[in-house]
Amino acid sequence: MWLLITALAALITGAMWYVSAPFDRYKLGFLSLIYWGATLMWLVDHVMAYAQEGGPFFEIDAQATAVGLSVLALGLFIWFVRLLLSDPKRVLKTVLKR
């Protein structure tokens, strides 16, 4: 399930980045790369596990959904920290000058 969740997040953020390109003010390309990297990593993991062990290709249960949602939250957190560090609207600079 985590593969499906991250793949969906990668598609959505990739589309959002493409619509806002070439002005990537909010670093959506960075967020898209986070989710595409996770998606490719888990795709390779699923293919190798399926080839070696067999069984179902997708795990659809509560634990797999929780892992997928936690990966989404971690990716958003990393993106948010990156966004705060770049400060595209110069809000932090203004607040810190006071």
WOFENRA-V579189 format. One line per field, one symbol per residue. ss: DSSP state (h for helix, s for strand, l for the rest). phi: phi as a letter, one per 20 degrees, with the letter a starting at -180 (. if undefined). A space follows every 50 residues. Layout:
ss=???
phi=???
This chain:
ss=lhhhhhhhhhhhhhhhhhhhlllllllhhhhhhhhhhhhhhhhhhhhhhh hhhllllllllhhhhhhhhhhhhhhhhhhhhhhhhhllllhhhhhhhl
phi=.ffffffffffffffffffefeeefelffffffgffffffffffffffff fedmnffdedbffffffffffffffffffffffffelfelffffffff
